[in-house]
Structure formats: structure tokens, C-alpha cells
Amino acid sequence: MTRVFNFSPGPATLPEAVLRQAADEMLDWHGSGMSVMEMSHRGKEFIAIHAEAEQLARELLGIPQNYKVLFMQGGAIGENAIVPLNLIGRSAGSGQARGKADYVVTGDWSKKSAKEAAKYGTVNIAASGEAGKFMSIPKRADWKLDTGASYVHICSNETIGGVQFHSFPDVGNVPLVADMSSDIMSRPIDVNRFGLIYAGAQKNMGPSGVTLVVVRDDLLGHALPACPSAFDYKLQAESDSMFNTPPTYSIYIAGLVFKHMKQQGGLKAIEEHNRAKAKILYDYLDESKFFRNPVAKEDRSLMNVPFKLKDEALDDSFLRGAQARGMIQLKGHRSVGGMRASIYNAMPVEGVKALVAYMKDFEAQHA
């Protein structure tokens, strides 16, 4: 068997050690005589798996006790609706449908988040990078926040455009809500800066199917009357994420990934690893006359690196050559074209070095 270097933006590559452990435990988890896939979510075996996953998430992210950790379904796209269903009514008073929220639009994903939230309340676009084709993050001084907003929403890392918040904005007493799907657990963060964090697992934490939600206690209990019970954060918190059957196997794999992260030295060590990988690729892009990265340097993502060839007619040839060398999923998003290397936590340095070596060869042949 030959493993490829998988640069997919998600579902993304997972640590090989995690995959091997899951394979070893597939038929018989710890002598239980059954697979995790077959377990009752209310049985003692899965309760232990769930509890360990939550505790490891708390340790890695430094989550305070006044925050709930929820494992939910629906992905970040689902949370685009679930967040306003739970929070947007706060600014209008309990049970009112036309609350207000601020959204900072830094790419296609936060643009979709704002559009979805507008179904449940009044959305103020506090700032947008669209005029500059989402190649930079609007400066905090230029944001036009609504003092009556229930929350301020950002996307910490945009997978398509490749921009990332490298520090988080001060928004006063209004809760800061962040979609961290594509850079969760890639670096240490101060959870106290946020009212709510949500993240689909399929970039850095595990397979698709489970979404991590970290929500401050005081933000529970404000759901709109129309909010489905399964999406009510308060009900899910009271049920320990088991108001309905949770995505049990995805939670199990996430727990294995969390354990692996802890063994690697935690998020500080993981950040150093991610910065080293990104530097290798960006340094080459900056010196190349054949490839370029269009993102403002101060806002470049450590997770998703879009780049374009000088001659776009060579795109298909580049992708074929990369696949022949065991590097896949490098095609850019259809909305922007070009290439994109997603180098999440589990991408080894060797994968980035192999990509740069190939890019150098390709440039030498076609420049």
C-alpha cells in the first residue's frame, strides 16, 4: 500500500497512527466484542468514549468550565442556521424573531453564513473584503458594528481564498462567534475571547459528521420558538449532546485525534509544525516567477495556500504531474480557479517539501 499526500480542503488527511488504531479496534473495541459503530450511545462503553473526547478537547483548547462542549450534527453549514436560531433573538428580547447580528465577510464561507442568518433576523455586514476579491481581511478600525447586535460573527480561516485571522478582534461586550472549521486546534487560542466557537471536524479533528460547538453558559436558553429541539444548544447541553443519537463513530475518531495531538505536545507544538510547513511553501511562492500567491502577506492562511501558475493553460498538466508523483486534490475551488494546497495538522512536512520540489521541477521545465 502506498499512501498519497492528500492536499484536500476537506474531508482531509488524518494522522496515520489514528487510522491504524481505528483499524485495529474496528471489530472489537477494548474487549467489548463489538465495533464502536455498533454501540448504543447510552451504553457504558460509548459514554466513556464520549467523556474522554470532551475532556481531551477541553485540555487542548483550554476550555473554561463556564463553557459547554457539544458534539453536534449538520456541519458548519448547519451551524450557519443553528447559531442565529439560538442567539439572534437576544438583541430583541426573548422569543423575538427579528433580532440583529453583525457579520464580517472575509470570503465565500462567511458570506454564506451571513446569507443564512438573514433568514432569522437582521444582519448587518459590519465589514467585507469582497471589493478586494477577498485577498485581505478588513482592518478592525474600518468595521461598522451595530451596538444592538446579539453577536459578531467571523470566519477565522477561509479555505477558498486562503485568508486567516492571526489575532482576534476586540468587539466589546458583544459575544464574538467564530466559525473555526478549517483552523480549529491548529494553534493555541484564548477561548475566553469568544462567546461561541463552532467547527466541522473534517479538517483537523476527524471525519465529517460531527461538529464541535463550544458555547458560553450565559448564551444558552435564548433559542427562537422556531428552533428545532435537536438544534437548541440548551437542550443539547442538558442532554450531554445526546438529545438525539449523536454521530458516535465520528466522535470516537475525533477522540483518537485529540489523544494524538496531546501526544505530539499539544497545540503549541502543532502550531510550530504548521508554521514550519507554511513557511516552506510561501517562501518558494515568493521567490518564484512562475507561481504566485495573491493573498496579502499579513493575512495568509497557515492552513490553505491558494496559488496560480503564470500560464493557466498549464493547470491540467500541473495537476496530472502532481498526481503521478502521489500528490492529489491540488485543484483550486471552482469559484477562483488555480491551485490550492491544504496543509492541515496531519499533513507532514515531507508532503510540503515534495510539493515544492515538484513545483520547482515544473517551473524549470515550463518557465
SVG drawing of the C-alpha trace seen along z (x, -y; Angstrom):
<svg xmlns="http://www.w3.org/2000/svg" viewBox="-42 -53 57 63">
<polyline fill="none" stroke="black" stroke-width="0.4" points="0.0,0.0 1.2,-3.5 -0.2,-6.5 -0.5,-9.7 0.0,-13.2 -3.6,-14.4 -4.0,-18.2 -7.8,-18.1 -9.5,-21.0 -11.8,-18.5 -12.6,-15.8 -8.8,-16.0 -5.9,-13.7 -5.9,-12.1 -2.9,-11.0 -1.8,-7.6 -1.4,-6.4 -5.1,-7.2 -6.2,-5.3 -4.2,-2.3 -5.6,-2.3 -9.1,-2.6 -8.5,0.3 -7.1,2.4 -10.2,1.6 -12.8,1.9 -14.2,5.3 -13.5,5.3 -13.2,2.1 -11.2,2.8 -12.5,6.3 -16.2,5.3 -16.7,7.8 -18.2,5.1 -17.3,2.2 -17.8,-1.4 -20.2,-1.6 -22.4,0.9 -22.5,-0.6 -25.5,-2.1 -24.8,-5.8 -26.2,-5.3 -24.1,-2.3 -21.2,-2.5 -18.7,-1.9 -19.7,-4.8 -20.3,-7.1 -16.6,-6.5 -15.5,-7.3 -17.6,-10.5 -16.4,-11.7 -12.8,-11.2 -13.2,-13.0 -14.8,-16.0 -12.1,-16.1 -9.3,-16.0 -10.9,-18.8 -11.1,-20.9 -7.5,-20.2 -6.2,-21.0 -8.2,-24.2 -8.1,-25.3 -11.8,-25.5 -13.1,-27.1 -15.7,-25.4 -18.3,-28.0 -18.4,-26.8 -20.3,-23.8 -18.7,-21.4 -21.2,-19.9 -20.8,-17.3 -23.5,-18.2 -24.5,-17.2 -25.1,-19.3 -21.6,-20.6 -20.6,-24.3 -23.3,-24.8 -25.9,-23.6 -24.4,-25.9 -25.0,-28.9 -28.6,-28.4 -28.3,-27.0 -26.2,-29.9 -28.8,-32.6 -31.7,-30.3 -30.1,-30.2 -28.5,-33.7 -30.0,-36.3 -33.2,-36.7 -31.1,-38.0 -31.0,-41.6 -34.7,-41.8 -35.6,-40.1 -36.6,-36.6 -38.6,-34.9 -38.5,-37.8 -37.8,-36.8 -36.1,-39.9 -33.0,-40.2 -29.8,-41.6 -26.3,-40.3 -23.1,-41.7 -21.2,-39.6 -17.7,-40.2 -17.4,-38.8 -13.9,-37.7 -14.6,-35.0 -17.2,-32.7 -17.9,-30.9 -18.6,-33.9 -20.7,-35.3 -22.8,-32.1 -23.1,-32.4 -24.4,-35.9 -26.9,-35.0 -28.3,-32.1 -28.5,-34.2 -30.6,-36.8 -33.5,-34.2 -33.8,-34.5 -33.1,-38.2 -31.5,-41.4 -27.9,-41.0 -25.5,-43.9 -22.5,-43.4 -20.0,-45.2 -17.1,-44.8 -16.4,-42.9 -13.4,-42.1 -15.4,-41.3 -14.4,-44.5 -10.8,-43.3 -11.7,-39.8 -11.2,-38.6 -7.5,-38.9 -7.2,-40.5 -9.1,-40.9 -10.8,-44.3 -9.0,-46.3 -10.7,-46.3 -10.8,-50.2 -13.0,-50.1 -15.7,-47.8 -19.1,-49.3 -20.6,-47.4 -24.2,-47.6 -24.3,-48.4 -27.6,-46.5 -26.3,-43.3 -26.7,-39.9 -23.3,-38.8 -20.4,-39.4 -19.6,-36.6 -16.3,-35.9 -14.8,-33.0 -11.3,-32.6 -9.9,-30.9 -11.4,-31.0 -10.5,-27.8 -11.2,-29.1 -9.5,-32.5 -6.8,-31.5 -7.1,-34.3 -6.8,-33.9 -7.2,-35.9 -3.8,-35.8 -5.2,-37.7 -8.8,-38.1 -10.8,-41.4 -12.0,-43.2 -15.7,-43.6 -16.5,-44.9 -19.2,-43.2 -21.0,-41.7 -20.3,-37.9 -17.8,-37.0 -18.8,-34.0 -16.3,-32.2 -16.5,-29.5 -13.2,-27.8 -13.9,-24.8 -10.6,-25.0 -8.2,-26.0 -9.6,-24.7 -6.8,-23.1 -4.1,-24.3 -2.8,-26.8 -3.5,-27.8 -6.4,-30.3 -7.9,-32.1 -11.4,-30.7 -12.4,-33.4 -12.3,-35.9 -15.3,-34.1 -19.0,-33.6 -19.2,-30.7 -16.9,-28.6 -18.1,-26.1 -16.1,-23.8 -16.8,-20.9 -14.4,-18.1 -13.2,-17.2 -10.2,-19.4 -8.2,-19.0 -10.2,-16.9 -11.6,-13.8 -14.1,-12.7 -17.1,-14.5 -20.3,-14.0 -19.6,-15.7 -19.3,-19.4 -17.7,-20.7 -19.5,-23.6 -18.0,-25.5 -20.6,-27.8 -20.5,-30.1 -23.2,-29.2 -24.9,-32.6 -25.7,-32.2 -27.8,-29.1 -31.6,-29.4 -32.2,-32.1 -33.4,-29.9 -36.1,-31.3 -39.5,-29.5 -38.9,-28.1 -35.6,-26.4 -35.9,-22.6 -35.3,-20.9 -32.3,-18.9 -30.6,-22.2 -31.3,-24.0 -28.0,-24.4 -29.6,-24.4 -31.4,-21.1 -28.3,-19.6 -26.1,-20.8 -28.6,-19.4 -28.6,-16.1 -24.7,-15.9 -25.0,-16.1 -27.4,-13.2 -30.8,-14.8 -30.8,-12.7 -28.4,-9.9 -25.1,-11.6 -22.6,-10.8 -20.9,-8.1 -18.2,-6.9 -17.1,-10.4 -16.8,-11.3 -14.7,-8.2 -12.3,-9.1 -12.2,-12.8 -11.2,-11.5 -8.4,-9.5 -7.2,-12.5 -7.3,-14.6 -5.2,-12.0 -2.7,-12.0 -2.5,-15.8 -1.8,-15.7 1.0,-13.1 2.5,-15.4 2.9,-18.1 -0.4,-19.9 -1.4,-22.9 1.8,-24.9 3.8,-22.2 1.2,-21.8 1.4,-25.5 5.1,-25.3 4.7,-22.4 2.1,-24.3 4.2,-27.4 7.2,-25.5 5.2,-23.8 3.6,-27.1 7.0,-28.9 8.4,-26.3 5.6,-26.8 5.2,-30.6 9.0,-31.1 9.1,-29.3 6.0,-31.1 7.5,-34.5 10.7,-33.7 9.1,-32.0 8.5,-33.9 6.2,-31.1 3.8,-30.6 2.2,-33.3 0.0,-33.6 -2.4,-36.6 -3.2,-37.0 -2.0,-39.9 1.1,-38.6 -0.2,-39.6 -3.4,-37.7 -2.1,-34.5 -3.5,-31.3 -1.4,-28.6 -4.0,-26.0 -5.0,-26.7 -2.5,-28.1 -4.0,-29.1 -1.6,-29.7 -1.7,-30.3 0.5,-29.4 1.8,-32.2 0.2,-30.4 -3.2,-29.0 -3.2,-26.8 -0.7,-24.6 -3.1,-23.9 -4.2,-20.5 -0.7,-19.4 0.4,-20.5 -2.3,-18.5 -1.6,-15.4 2.1,-15.6 1.3,-16.1 -0.9,-13.0 1.7,-11.0 4.0,-11.9 1.5,-10.9 0.0,-14.3 -3.7,-14.8 -6.5,-17.3 -4.5,-20.3 -7.1,-21.9 -8.4,-25.2 -12.0,-25.9 -14.1,-26.3 -15.0,-29.8 -11.4,-31.1 -9.6,-28.5 -5.8,-27.9 -4.4,-25.6 -4.8,-25.2 -2.7,-23.2 -4.5,-22.5 -1.9,-21.7 -3.8,-21.0 -2.3,-19.5 -2.0,-15.9 -0.1,-17.0 3.6,-16.1 6.4,-18.4 7.6,-15.8 4.4,-16.4 5.0,-20.1 8.7,-19.5 7.6,-17.1 5.1,-19.6 7.7,-22.4 10.3,-20.0 7.7,-19.2 6.8,-22.9 10.5,-23.7 10.8,-20.9 7.7,-22.1 8.9,-25.7 12.2,-24.6 10.5,-22.7 8.0,-25.4 9.3,-28.8"/>
</svg>
